[in-house]
Amino acid sequence: MSDQREEFLAGKRPDDVALFLAESYVSDDRLEQFGERVDDGTLIVVDGERGRNAFQAATGTGAMEFAKSAMNTEGEIDADLAGGQCPDADADADADGEHAVQYVFAFAEEQNESVGGIYADGDVVHAYAQCTCGTAFSDRWNATEEEDD
């Protein structure tokens, strides 16, 4: 895992955003020069404004508009931001292979004890994903501390 992604997931890059673009959604080898190649695509950590612009260029949707549309449906997004589990996959148990994450948009929010809940426990990662079935969903969790090697 790249240092940038580790720092982002640890909540140490609150001004940045992370983008995962599945290879099946965007097949462009040039993406690797901006991010990290992962099993099924490319993950990019970049400053917020550039990241939102890159997200819109790749998906045709504004990042914050996408986040708003996804926030009402809870799902599971992988802690490494490179995939997830669509909440509609359980309902479509017979629809093998029709549920795969196309892209993820994520940002970190610094600890805010006055808000309470998970925000009082530490920095929070907010992640929003789009599934191949058309479902947009969200997840959030407390940032993890960087592991010492």
C-alpha positions as CSV (number, residue, x, y, z in Angstrom):
1,M,0.0,0.0,0.0
2,S,1.4,3.4,-0.9
3,D,2.4,5.9,1.8
4,Q,-0.2,8.3,0.5
5,R,-3.0,5.8,0.9
6,E,-1.8,4.7,4.3
7,E,-1.7,8.4,5.5
8,F,-5.1,9.0,4.0
9,L,-6.6,6.0,5.8
10,A,-5.0,7.1,9.0
11,G,-6.8,10.5,8.8
12,K,-3.5,12.3,8.2
13,R,-4.6,13.9,4.9
14,P,-7.9,15.7,5.6
15,D,-7.4,18.1,2.6
16,D,-7.1,15.2,0.1
17,V,-9.6,12.8,-1.5
18,A,-9.1,9.2,-2.6
19,L,-10.5,7.8,-5.8
20,F,-10.7,4.2,-6.9
21,L,-11.5,3.5,-10.5
22,A,-12.1,-0.1,-11.5
23,E,-10.2,-1.3,-14.5
24,S,-13.6,-2.5,-15.9
25,Y,-14.9,1.0,-15.7
26,V,-12.0,3.1,-16.8
27,S,-9.3,1.3,-18.8
28,D,-6.5,3.8,-19.2
29,D,-2.9,2.9,-18.4
30,R,-2.1,6.6,-17.9
31,L,-4.0,6.5,-14.6
32,E,-1.2,4.6,-13.0
33,Q,1.2,7.6,-13.3
34,F,-1.2,9.5,-11.0
35,G,-1.9,6.7,-8.5
36,E,-1.4,3.2,-7.3
37,R,-2.2,0.1,-9.3
38,V,-4.4,-2.3,-7.2
39,D,-5.9,-5.7,-8.1
40,D,-8.9,-4.4,-10.0
41,G,-8.0,-0.9,-10.9
42,T,-6.2,2.3,-9.8
43,L,-6.4,4.2,-6.5
44,I,-5.4,7.8,-6.5
45,V,-4.9,10.1,-3.5
46,V,-4.8,13.8,-4.5
47,D,-5.6,17.2,-3.1
48,G,-9.4,17.8,-2.7
49,E,-10.0,20.2,-5.7
50,R,-7.9,18.2,-8.2
51,G,-9.5,15.0,-6.9
52,R,-13.0,16.3,-7.3
53,N,-12.2,17.5,-10.8
54,A,-10.6,14.1,-11.7
55,F,-13.7,12.3,-10.3
56,Q,-16.0,14.4,-12.5
57,A,-13.8,13.9,-15.6
58,A,-13.7,10.1,-15.0
59,T,-17.4,9.6,-14.1
60,G,-19.3,12.5,-15.6
61,T,-20.8,13.3,-12.1
62,G,-19.8,15.9,-9.6
63,A,-18.1,14.3,-6.6
64,M,-20.3,16.0,-3.9
65,E,-23.5,15.4,-5.9
66,F,-22.5,11.7,-6.1
67,A,-21.8,11.6,-2.4
68,K,-25.2,13.1,-1.6
69,S,-26.9,10.5,-3.8
70,A,-25.0,7.6,-2.2
71,M,-25.3,8.7,1.5
72,N,-28.8,7.4,2.0
73,T,-27.9,3.8,1.2
74,E,-25.5,2.1,3.5
75,G,-23.2,-0.6,2.2
76,E,-19.8,-2.0,2.9
77,I,-16.7,-0.4,1.3
78,D,-13.4,-2.1,1.8
79,A,-11.1,-0.4,4.3
80,D,-8.4,-0.2,1.5
81,L,-11.0,1.7,-0.7
82,A,-10.4,-0.7,-3.6
83,G,-13.8,-2.4,-3.6
84,G,-16.9,-3.2,-1.5
85,Q,-20.1,-5.1,-1.1
86,C,-23.2,-3.7,-2.8
87,P,-26.2,-3.7,-0.4
88,D,-28.4,-5.0,-3.2
89,A,-26.2,-8.1,-3.8
90,D,-28.0,-10.0,-1.0
91,A,-31.4,-9.4,-2.6
92,D,-30.0,-10.5,-6.0
93,A,-28.4,-13.8,-4.7
94,D,-29.1,-15.4,-8.1
95,A,-27.5,-12.5,-10.1
96,D,-23.9,-13.8,-9.9
97,G,-21.3,-11.3,-11.1
98,E,-23.7,-8.4,-11.5
99,H,-22.4,-6.6,-8.5
100,A,-18.9,-5.0,-8.6
101,V,-17.7,-1.6,-7.5
102,Q,-17.0,0.6,-10.5
103,Y,-15.6,3.6,-8.5
104,V,-15.1,5.0,-5.0
105,F,-14.8,8.6,-3.8
106,A,-13.6,9.1,-0.3
107,F,-12.5,11.9,2.1
108,A,-11.4,12.0,5.7
109,E,-12.9,14.3,8.4
110,E,-10.9,15.2,11.4
111,Q,-12.1,14.2,14.9
112,N,-14.9,16.4,16.3
113,E,-15.9,15.5,19.8
114,S,-18.8,18.0,19.9
115,V,-20.6,16.0,17.2
116,G,-20.3,12.8,19.2
117,G,-20.6,9.2,17.9
118,I,-17.8,7.9,15.8
119,Y,-16.6,11.5,15.3
120,A,-15.7,11.8,19.0
121,D,-13.7,8.6,18.7
122,G,-11.2,9.9,16.1
123,D,-10.9,10.9,12.4
124,V,-13.6,9.5,10.1
125,V,-13.2,8.2,6.6
126,H,-16.3,8.8,4.4
127,A,-16.5,6.6,1.3
128,Y,-19.1,6.5,-1.5
129,A,-19.2,3.7,-4.1
130,Q,-21.0,3.0,-7.4
131,C,-22.0,-0.6,-8.2
132,T,-22.3,-2.0,-11.7
133,C,-26.0,-2.7,-10.9
134,G,-26.6,1.1,-10.6
135,T,-26.8,1.3,-6.8
136,A,-24.8,4.1,-5.2
137,F,-23.9,3.4,-1.5
138,S,-21.9,4.8,1.4
139,D,-19.9,3.7,4.4
140,R,-17.9,5.4,7.1
141,W,-15.5,4.3,9.8
142,N,-12.9,5.6,12.1
143,A,-9.5,6.1,10.5
144,T,-6.9,3.5,11.4
145,E,-3.5,4.3,12.8
146,E,-0.5,3.7,10.4
147,E,1.1,0.3,11.1
148,D,4.8,0.3,11.9
149,D,6.7,-2.2,9.7
